[in-house]
C-alpha cells in the first residue's frame, strides 16, 4: 500500500532487467563524445595545440546519470505498475447474475454505472462463467445466462428510464432462470432508493448465490419534486431527498409552456430532513402561466413536476335564482359574473330552470366551481348532492340577494351564520352611509391588491359575530362588517359574497376589481373538475401527447407508451406502459408525474440482505503508471538528443543559418512583396456617399421591400431624429435605408429592423453581414410590432412576425438575452424610465444578459463594446410611435390612445441612442467616489 492506495506490477519479471543498470553505466561512461571538427589554417592548429584543456575520453557523469534514468523509466514502464488494481472476486461455481437499476435516479451517473457493469462482465469472461443481465426499468426480462459479448451488447443498448425501479419483476425473472442451479455471484447495481414492498435485499438473498455484491453511488444526491399547491400567496412546492445528513438549499424554477423561466424560489432542507417545502412567490397572473416546475441544475425526471390544463383553467358552473328578460341583461345576476370569468374559465349553465334537475345536470359536467347568484332555499334532494361534491373538493361561491337574505338561518351551504334580513346603508330611513372597502387581511387571497376607493356598498347580509369570524373573512367594509367570508368543508370550500352579483346592492360588480376577486377565488379551486358521484362520471382514455425522458426533458416521441386511463377517484400512477408526461392533445391534457403526491424517497434497507459485500460506485479506480513512465522516458530521450547536439555545436551553426535566411527574406519582401501604389482615381462608386455620412450620425433602418413598412420606418426614424435634435445636443442626419446585403453597415451605431413575415427572407449572406456587424460592436434593434396582436392569442400562440424573427435569429450567433433590468444603464442613460413602450405597451425590451465578469466565457459569440448590447428586441412598434409627417403630426395612434405613451416612446428612443453612443458611462459613475478617494480628493 502507498498512501492508502494498493500498488502492484502487472509484469514483475521485467524488473530483473534492473540488475543490468551497472553494466549500462559502465558502457555509457566509456563512450567518448563526438570528435570536434577544426578548420585547417595553421594558426588555428597552433592555437589548439597551445590549449591546456584536453578532449575528455569519457561521457560527463550528469549525462550518464540522465541516460541511466531513461533506461530505468523504460524498465519500470514495461513492468506496468498499477495503483488500486481491481480484484476479481467473482465465484466460479456458477454464472454471474447482474441486476442493474436503470431508473430516473441513475441518469446523472449512468456512464459510470455502465463502466462498473462492464468491469464485472470482463471479470466473468476472465473466469469463463456465463452472464445473466436484467434491468429494473424494462417491461420484459430475459434472465437466461449467456456469453459475455451478449451481455455487453445488452448493456450498451440500455438507457435510464423515467420511472422508479421495478425490482420485483426483475428479481422474479432471476429466480425463474436459476431455479435449478443458483448463480455463483449476484451483483446489484442499485440507485439506492427503496421501492415496492421494501424486501429487495431479502429477495436477492433468496436466490441462493454463493456471493452477493452490492454497488451503490457514494452519497446519492437523488432529489424529487413530489407535490405542488397553488396557494393564495404563491406556488408551494414539496421535495424529497435521499441524502439527509446535511442542510441543503435547492433553487427551483417555474417554466411556461414555451420552456421559458418566468419565476423562481428555493427549497431549504434542514439537516436530517427527508422532505421540505419551498415557495415560488409570483403574482396570480404569472402563476396562471406555470406549466412546469423544476429543480435548477438537476437533469432527472424526478426533478420536474408537470402541471396540466386543470391547473390554469377551471370549469365553472353558473346558477341563478331568477331569469331576467334578455332585453335587460344588465339586471341579470349572472351577467357580470359571466363577463368577468369568460376569458379565464370554461363556463357552463343549466338547460332547465328547475333546480332539482339543473344542479345534478351541472355536477355531472365535473365543474371545479359552482357559482350561485341570489339563491336562498334549494330543493331538499340537492343538499346531499352538493354537500358530497364540496367534500370531494368542489368550491361553491354564493352571492347574496333578496332570496338569500330571506332564507332560513340554518342553511348548511353558507360559510358563516347569517342574520335574517338585509342591512341597508344610506337612504332616508338609515343613519349609516354607504361603506367603502377596508384593506384586505393578510390571510386573504385578495391580499396584495390595492384597496379600491370608488366602490361603495349600499346593502349587505350580515354575519353573526363568532370567535372565528375574523379567520373566515377575506374582505371587510370600512366599518368592520364582512364583505366576503369562507369556510372549508372536507376537501372543498364555500365562499360567500355578502352583496348581490348585480349593481343594485353595490357598484362592485361593475368595477374591474370584481374581475380580479372572482379570478383569485376561482383559482383556489381544484383543477381537473370535481365529480359529485363516481357513477355520474365515465372513465377517460387519453393518448400520450408529450413524455418526460430520464433527463427531465419533455419530448414528442411517445414510443411504446399506451393511452392513459383516467378513473374517477383514482390517481393515475406512472408505469412502463404509462411513463410520466402529458396525456391528451394540444387542446387539453392531463399531467402524469413520476412519483405519487407527497411520496418520500427512502434509502434501500441493507439489513435484510444477509452476508454481502458493498462497494461504492464513486470509489477509487485502478490506474496504471505505464503511460506516465513512457512519457518520462521519451522526454529524457529528447533532452539527451538536445544535449548531444548542443555539445556538437549544431545550434551555433543553426543560428547563423537562420539569421542569413531572415536577411534574405527581408530583402525579397522589400523588392518583390511591396504593396502596390495607390492613386487618387482608384475610388469606388460608394466612397463618396460613405464620406458624406462619416461626419454626421445617421439613424439607419433595414429596407424590407414592403413599401408601407419601409415608409413607416423612415418616418419613425425621422421623428426620433427631430426629437433628438430638439431635446439633446445630438443632431443626427436624415435617416438612411439600408440594403443589408450590400450596403456598408459599420457607419451606423444602431440599425432598426422592422420584422415582417410577408417580406422576403434575408439571404444567408445578408444575415452573415449582420452577424459581423454585431461582432464589430454595432447594435440591431429588432421590432416584431406584434404586441397588440398577441394580446388576444393563447399562451402557446406565436405571431407570424415572431416566427420570422426566430428564423432570422436561428442563423445568428447571439448572446443570452434578458429583459432590461431595473438598474440597467438603459433606464437612466438620459431620461429615468421604468419601461419602454412604443405604439403598443406590454412587450419587454430584451437585451444581452449581463453576466458576471468572473463567469463570462472567453469565447462569447458577440461581445459588446463598452458594455453595449449587440441586440435589442421588442414587440411594441417603436417606429409606429415615432412616425410623424412633414408638419410633425403623429401618423398613427398609440394603443391605447395616450399621448404620454408616445412621449415615453420618444424618451425610450433617446435613451437607446445615448446608450449606443456613450456605452456604460452612467454605470461607471458608481466608481467616482472610489476614484476621488484614491486621488485624495
Residue pairs with C-beta under 8 A, 6 or more apart in sequence:
1 7
2 83
5 83
5 84
5 620
6 83
6 84
6 85
7 81
7 82
7 83
8 81
8 82
8 85
9 15
9 79
9 80
9 81
9 82
10 79
10 80
10 81
10 82
10 624
11 78
11 79
11 80
12 79
14 75
14 78
14 79
15 75
15 76
15 79
17 75
17 78
18 72
18 75
21 68
21 71
21 72
24 67
24 68
24 71
25 64
25 68
28 59
28 63
28 64
28 67
28 68
29 58
29 59
29 61
29 64
30 58
31 58
31 59
32 56
32 57
32 58
32 59
33 55
33 56
33 59
33 647
34 644
34 647
34 648
35 55
36 55
36 649
38 44
38 45
38 48
63 640
63 643
66 636
66 639
66 640
66 643
67 636
67 640
69 636
70 633
70 636
70 637
70 640
73 629
73 630
73 632
73 633
73 636
74 629
74 630
74 633
76 625
76 629
77 625
77 626
77 629
77 630
77 633
78 626
80 624
80 625
80 626
81 624
81 625
81 626
81 629
82 622
82 623
82 624
82 625
83 622
83 623
83 624
83 625
84 620
84 621
84 622
84 623
85 622
86 119
86 123
86 622
88 123
88 126
88 127
89 123
89 185
89 211
89 213
89 613
90 96
90 120
90 123
90 124
90 127
90 129
90 184
90 185
90 211
91 184
91 185
91 209
91 210
91 211
92 127
92 129
92 184
93 184
93 210
94 129
94 178
94 181
94 182
94 183
94 184
94 185
94 209
94 210
95 124
95 129
95 130
95 131
95 132
95 145
95 178
95 183
95 184
96 120
96 121
96 123
96 124
96 129
96 130
96 131
96 132
96 183
96 184
96 185
96 187
97 132
97 143
97 145
97 174
97 177
97 178
97 183
97 185
97 186
97 187
97 207
97 209
98 117
98 120
98 121
98 131
98 132
98 133
98 134
98 151
98 187
98 189
99 134
99 136
99 167
99 170
99 171
99 174
99 186
99 187
99 188
99 189
99 204
100 113
100 117
100 133
100 134
100 135
100 136
100 155
100 158
100 189
101 135
101 136
101 137
101 165
101 167
101 189
101 190
101 191
102 110
102 135
102 136
102 137
102 138
102 158
102 159
102 160
102 161
102 165
103 136
103 137
103 160
103 161
103 163
103 164
103 165
103 191
103 193
104 160
104 161
104 162
104 163
104 164
104 224
104 300
104 301
104 302
104 550
104 594
105 191
105 192
105 193
105 220
105 222
105 242
105 300
105 302
106 113
106 160
106 191
106 550
107 160
107 299
107 300
107 301
107 550
107 551
107 552
108 221
108 299
108 300
109 217
109 617
110 159
110 160
112 617
112 618
113 189
113 617
114 155
114 156
114 158
116 189
116 215
116 617
117 133
117 155
117 187
117 189
118 152
118 155
120 187
121 131
121 133
121 148
121 151
121 152
121 155
122 148
124 130
124 131
124 148
124 151
125 131
125 148
129 184
130 145
130 146
130 147
131 145
131 146
131 147
131 148
131 150
131 151
132 143
132 144
132 145
132 146
132 151
132 174
132 177
132 178
132 183
133 143
133 151
133 154
133 155
134 141
134 142
134 143
134 170
134 173
134 174
135 141
135 158
135 170
136 165
136 166
136 167
136 170
137 160
137 161
137 163
137 165
137 166
137 576
138 161
138 170
138 576
139 560
139 576
139 577
141 169
141 170
141 172
141 173
142 173
143 170
143 173
143 174
143 176
143 177
143 178
144 177
145 177
145 183
159 550
160 550
160 551
161 550
161 576
161 579
162 301
162 547
162 548
162 549
162 550
162 552
162 574
162 579
162 580
162 594
163 301
163 574
163 575
163 576
163 579
163 580
163 594
164 193
164 195
164 574
164 594
164 595
165 190
165 191
165 193
165 195
166 195
166 196
166 576
167 195
167 196
167 200
167 203
168 196
168 197
168 203
171 200
171 203
171 204
171 207
174 183
174 186
174 207
175 203
175 206
175 207
178 207
178 208
178 209
182 207
182 208
182 209
182 210
183 207
183 209
183 210
184 209
184 210
184 211
185 209
185 210
185 211
185 212
185 213
186 204
186 207
186 209
186 211
186 212
186 213
187 213
187 215
188 204
188 212
188 213
188 214
188 215
189 215
189 216
189 617
190 214
190 215
190 216
190 604
191 216
191 217
191 220
191 222
192 216
192 217
192 220
192 222
192 242
192 603
192 604
193 220
193 222
193 242
193 601
193 602
193 603
193 604
194 200
194 602
194 603
194 604
194 605
198 605
199 608
200 604
200 605
201 214
201 604
201 605
201 606
201 607
201 608
201 609
201 610
201 612
202 608
202 609
204 212
204 609
205 212
205 608
205 609
205 610
205 612
211 612
211 613
212 609
212 610
212 611
212 612
212 613
213 612
213 613
213 614
213 615
214 606
214 609
214 612
214 613
214 614
214 615
215 614
215 615
215 616
215 617
216 604
216 614
216 615
216 616
216 617
217 616
217 617
217 618
218 616
218 617
218 618
218 619
219 243
219 618
220 242
220 243
220 603
221 241
221 242
221 243
222 241
222 242
222 243
222 300
222 302
222 601
223 239
223 240
223 241
223 242
223 250
223 295
223 298
223 302
223 303
223 601
224 239
224 240
224 241
224 300
224 302
224 303
224 594
224 595
224 599
224 601
225 237
225 238
225 239
225 252
225 293
225 294
225 295
225 302
225 303
225 304
225 305
225 593
226 238
226 239
226 240
226 275
226 305
226 595
226 596
226 597
226 598
226 599
226 600
227 237
227 238
227 305
227 597
227 598
228 235
228 236
228 237
228 238
228 293
228 305
228 307
229 235
229 236
229 238
230 236
230 287
230 311
230 523
230 524
231 524
232 443
232 444
232 445
232 447
232 520
232 524
233 279
233 281
233 447
234 265
234 279
234 280
234 281
234 282
234 287
235 254
235 263
235 265
235 279
235 280
235 282
235 287
235 290
235 293
236 277
236 278
236 279
237 252
237 265
237 267
237 277
237 278
237 279
237 280
237 293
237 305
238 275
238 276
238 277
238 598
239 250
239 252
239 267
239 269
239 275
239 276
239 277
239 278
239 295
240 274
240 275
240 595
240 599
240 600
240 601
241 248
241 269
241 274
241 275
241 276
241 601
242 274
242 601
242 602
242 603
244 269
244 271
244 272
244 273
244 274
245 271
245 272
246 271
247 268
247 269
247 270
247 271
248 268
248 269
249 266
249 267
249 268
249 269
250 266
250 267
250 268
250 269
250 278
250 295
250 296
250 298
251 264
251 265
251 266
251 295
251 296
251 297
252 264
252 265
252 266
252 267
252 278
252 280
252 293
252 294
252 295
252 296
253 261
253 263
253 264
253 293
253 294
253 295
253 296
254 261
254 262
254 263
254 264
254 265
254 280
254 282
254 287
254 290
254 292
254 293
255 261
255 262
255 290
255 291
255 292
255 293
255 294
256 262
256 289
256 290
256 291
256 795
257 289
257 291
257 795
257 796
258 796
259 292
262 282
262 286
262 289
262 290
263 280
263 281
263 282
263 286
263 287
263 290
264 280
264 296
265 278
265 279
265 280
265 281
266 278
267 276
267 277
267 278
267 295
268 276
268 278
269 276
270 276
274 600
274 601
274 602
275 600
280 287
280 293
282 290
283 448
284 516
284 519
284 520
284 523
287 523
288 312
288 344
288 523
289 312
289 795
290 307
290 311
290 312
291 306
291 307
292 304
292 305
292 306
292 307
292 554
293 304
293 305
293 307
294 303
294 304
294 305
294 552
295 303
295 304
298 552
299 551
299 552
300 550
300 551
300 552
301 548
301 549
301 550
301 551
301 552
301 580
301 594
302 552
302 594
302 595
303 552
304 548
304 552
304 594
305 593
306 548
306 554
306 580
306 581
306 582
306 591
306 592
306 593
307 591
308 527
308 528
308 582
308 589
308 590
308 591
309 527
309 584
309 588
309 589
309 590
310 368
310 526
310 527
310 528
310 529
310 590
311 527
311 591
312 527
313 344
313 345
313 346
313 527
314 345
314 346
314 367
314 368
314 369
314 522
314 523
314 525
314 527
315 345
315 346
315 348
315 365
315 366
315 367
315 368
315 369
315 529
316 341
316 345
316 346
316 347
316 348
316 367
316 368
316 369
316 370
316 371
316 522
317 347
317 348
317 349
317 350
317 362
317 363
317 365
317 367
317 369
317 370
317 371
318 334
318 337
318 338
318 347
318 348
318 349
318 371
318 373
319 349
319 350
319 355
319 358
319 359
319 362
319 370
319 371
319 372
319 373
319 375
320 332
320 333
320 334
320 372
320 373
320 374
320 375
321 333
321 372
321 373
321 374
321 375
321 376
321 401
321 403
322 333
322 374
323 332
323 353
324 331
324 332
324 333
324 335
329 335
330 502
330 503
331 502
332 502
333 373
333 374
333 399
333 401
333 500
333 501
333 502
334 349
334 371
334 373
334 501
335 502
336 501
336 502
336 503
336 509
336 510
336 514
337 371
337 373
337 399
337 501
337 509
337 518
338 347
340 514
340 515
340 518
340 519
341 347
341 518
341 519
341 522
344 519
344 522
345 369
345 522
348 362
348 365
348 367
350 357
350 358
350 359
350 361
350 362
351 358
351 361
352 358
352 361
355 375
355 378
355 379
355 382
356 379
356 381
356 382
359 378
359 379
359 382
359 385
359 386
360 382
360 385
360 532
360 536
362 370
363 370
363 385
363 386
363 389
363 531
363 532
363 533
363 536
364 532
364 536
364 537
365 529
366 528
366 529
366 530
366 531
366 537
367 394
367 529
367 530
368 394
368 395
368 522
368 525
368 526
368 527
368 528
368 529
368 530
369 394
369 395
369 396
369 397
369 521
369 522
369 525
370 386
370 389
370 394
370 395
370 396
370 397
371 397
371 398
371 399
372 396
372 397
372 398
372 399
373 398
373 399
373 401
373 500
373 501
373 502
374 399
374 400
374 401
374 402
374 403
374 404
374 500
374 501
375 398
375 403
375 404
376 403
376 404
376 405
376 406
376 407
376 411
377 403
377 407
377 408
377 411
378 386
378 413
383 412
383 413
385 532
385 533
386 396
386 413
386 532
387 412
387 413
387 489
388 532
388 533
389 492
389 530
389 531
389 532
390 396
390 413
390 489
390 490
390 492
390 493
390 494
391 489
391 490
391 491
391 492
392 490
392 491
392 492
392 530
392 531
392 532
393 490
393 491
393 492
393 525
393 526
393 530
394 492
394 525
394 526
394 530
394 532
395 492
395 493
395 494
395 495
395 521
395 522
395 524
395 525
395 526
396 413
396 492
396 493
396 494
396 495
397 495
397 496
397 497
397 518
397 521
397 522
398 404
398 413
398 414
398 494
398 495
398 496
398 497
399 496
399 497
399 499
399 500
399 501
400 422
400 460
400 461
400 496
400 497
400 498
400 499
400 500
400 505
401 500
401 501
401 505
402 422
404 418
404 461
405 420
405 421
405 422
405 461
406 420
406 421
407 418
407 420
408 420
409 417
409 418
409 419
409 420
411 418
413 494
414 494
414 496
415 472
415 485
415 486
415 487
415 494
415 495
415 496
416 463
416 464
416 466
416 469
416 472
416 482
416 485
416 487
416 496
417 463
417 464
417 466
418 461
418 462
418 463
418 464
419 461
419 462
419 463
419 464
421 461
422 459
422 460
422 461
423 459
423 460
423 461
423 462
423 481
424 430
424 458
424 459
425 432
425 433
425 434
425 435
425 457
425 458
425 459
425 460
426 432
426 433
426 434
426 458
427 458
432 479
434 456
434 457
434 458
435 456
435 457
435 477
435 478
435 479
435 481
436 452
436 453
436 455
436 456
436 457
436 477
436 478
437 451
437 452
437 455
437 457
437 475
437 476
437 477
437 478
437 483
438 451
438 475
438 476
438 477
438 478
438 480
439 451
440 446
440 447
440 448
440 449
440 451
440 474
440 475
441 447
441 470
441 473
441 474
441 475
441 476
443 471
443 474
444 473
444 474
444 475
444 484
445 474
445 520
445 521
445 523
445 524
446 474
446 475
446 484
446 516
446 517
446 520
449 513
449 516
449 517
452 511
452 513
454 507
454 511
455 506
455 507
455 508
455 511
455 513
456 506
456 507
457 477
457 483
457 499
457 505
457 506
457 508
458 505
458 506
459 499
459 500
459 504
459 505
459 506
460 477
460 481
460 483
460 498
460 499
460 505
460 506
461 498
462 481
462 498
463 469
463 481
463 482
463 485
463 498
469 482
469 485
472 482
472 485
472 486
472 487
473 482
473 484
473 485
473 486
474 483
474 484
474 485
474 486
474 495
475 482
475 483
475 484
475 517
476 482
476 483
477 483
481 498
482 498
483 497
483 498
483 499
484 495
484 496
484 497
484 498
484 517
485 495
485 496
485 498
486 493
486 494
486 495
486 496
487 493
487 494
491 526
492 526
492 530
493 524
493 525
495 521
499 505
499 506
499 508
500 506
500 509
501 509
502 509
503 509
503 510
508 514
528 590
531 537
531 568
531 569
534 568
534 569
537 568
539 565
539 566
539 567
539 568
540 565
540 566
541 563
541 564
541 565
541 566
542 563
542 564
542 566
542 583
542 584
542 589
542 590
543 558
543 563
543 564
543 583
543 584
543 585
544 558
544 561
544 562
544 563
544 564
544 578
544 579
544 581
544 582
544 583
545 558
545 581
545 582
545 583
545 584
545 585
545 586
545 589
546 554
546 555
546 556
546 581
546 582
546 589
547 554
547 555
547 557
547 558
547 559
547 561
547 579
547 580
547 581
547 582
548 554
548 555
548 579
548 580
548 581
548 594
549 555
554 581
554 582
561 577
561 578
561 579
561 581
562 577
562 578
563 583
564 572
564 578
564 583
564 590
564 592
565 572
566 572
566 590
571 596
571 597
572 578
572 590
572 592
573 596
574 580
574 592
574 593
574 594
574 595
578 592
579 592
580 592
580 593
580 594
581 591
581 592
582 589
582 590
582 591
582 592
583 589
583 590
583 592
584 590
586 796
606 612
606 614
645 651
686 743
686 744
690 744
690 747
693 733
693 736
693 747
694 747
696 731
696 732
696 733
697 730
697 732
697 733
697 749
697 917
698 732
698 733
698 734
698 735
698 736
698 747
698 748
699 717
699 720
699 721
699 732
699 735
699 736
699 748
699 750
699 752
699 913
700 717
700 735
700 736
700 737
700 738
700 745
700 747
700 748
700 750
700 751
700 752
701 710
701 713
701 714
701 717
701 735
701 736
701 737
701 738
701 751
701 752
701 753
701 754
701 879
702 713
702 737
702 738
702 740
702 751
702 752
702 753
702 754
703 710
703 737
703 738
703 739
704 710
704 713
704 754
704 756
704 759
704 760
705 759
705 760
706 756
706 758
706 759
709 754
709 756
709 759
710 737
712 754
712 879
712 880
712 883
712 891
712 892
713 735
713 737
713 752
713 754
713 879
714 735
714 737
715 879
715 882
715 883
715 884
715 885
715 891
716 752
716 878
716 879
716 880
716 881
716 882
716 883
717 735
717 752
717 879
717 882
718 734
718 735
718 884
719 882
719 883
719 884
719 888
719 890
719 906
720 882
720 906
720 909
720 910
720 913
721 732
721 733
721 734
721 735
722 884
722 888
723 882
723 906
723 909
723 910
724 730
724 731
724 732
724 909
724 910
724 913
725 731
725 732
727 910
728 830
728 910
728 914
730 913
730 914
730 917
736 748
738 745
738 748
738 751
740 751
740 762
740 766
740 769
740 770
741 762
741 763
741 765
741 766
741 769
745 751
745 769
745 770
745 773
745 778
746 773
746 776
746 778
748 778
749 778
749 779
749 913
749 916
749 917
750 778
750 779
750 780
750 781
750 912
750 913
750 916
751 770
751 773
751 778
751 779
751 780
751 781
752 781
752 783
752 878
752 879
753 780
753 781
753 782
753 783
754 783
754 785
754 879
755 782
755 783
755 784
755 785
755 801
755 802
755 804
755 805
755 808
756 801
756 804
757 799
757 800
757 801
757 803
757 804
758 800
759 804
761 804
761 807
761 808
762 770
762 808
764 811
767 808
767 811
767 812
768 811
770 780
770 812
771 811
771 812
771 813
771 862
773 780
774 780
774 812
774 814
774 862
774 870
774 871
775 813
775 861
775 862
775 863
775 870
777 864
777 865
777 868
777 870
778 870
779 864
779 868
779 869
779 870
779 871
779 872
779 916
780 870
780 871
780 872
781 872
781 873
781 874
781 878
781 912
782 805
782 808
782 809
782 871
782 872
782 873
782 874
783 838
783 873
783 874
783 875
783 876
783 877
783 878
783 879
784 799
784 801
784 802
784 804
784 805
784 873
784 874
784 875
785 801
785 839
785 875
785 876
785 877
785 879
785 880
786 799
786 800
786 801
786 802
786 875
787 838
787 840
787 841
787 842
787 843
787 875
787 876
787 877
788 839
788 840
788 877
788 895
789 799
790 797
790 799
790 802
790 875
791 842
793 799
798 806
801 875
802 875
805 873
812 871
813 861
813 862
814 861
814 862
814 870
814 871
815 848
815 849
815 860
815 861
815 862
815 870
815 871
816 848
816 849
816 851
817 846
817 847
817 848
817 849
817 871
817 873
818 846
818 847
818 848
818 849
818 850
819 844
819 845
819 846
819 847
820 826
820 827
820 836
820 844
820 845
820 846
820 847
821 850
822 834
824 847
824 850
825 867
825 915
825 919
825 920
825 921
825 922
825 923
826 833
826 836
826 845
826 847
826 911
826 912
826 915
827 833
827 834
827 911
828 911
828 922
829 910
829 911
829 912
829 914
829 915
829 918
829 922
830 907
830 910
830 911
830 914
831 907
831 910
831 911
833 904
833 907
833 908
833 911
835 841
835 845
835 904
836 845
836 874
836 876
836 904
836 908
836 911
837 876
837 881
837 894
837 901
837 904
837 905
837 908
838 874
838 876
838 877
838 878
838 879
838 880
838 881
838 905
838 908
839 876
839 877
839 878
839 880
839 881
839 892
839 893
839 894
839 895
839 905
840 875
840 876
840 877
840 894
840 895
841 876
841 895
841 901
842 876
843 874
843 875
843 876
844 874
845 872
845 873
845 874
845 876
845 908
846 871
846 872
846 873
846 874
847 869
847 871
847 872
848 862
848 864
848 869
848 870
848 871
862 870
862 871
863 870
864 870
865 919
866 919
866 920
867 919
867 920
867 923
868 915
868 916
868 919
868 920
872 912
876 905
878 905
878 908
878 909
880 891
880 892
881 890
881 892
881 894
881 901
881 902
881 905
881 906
882 905
882 906
882 909
883 890
883 891
883 892
884 890
884 891
885 891
890 902
894 901
894 902
894 905
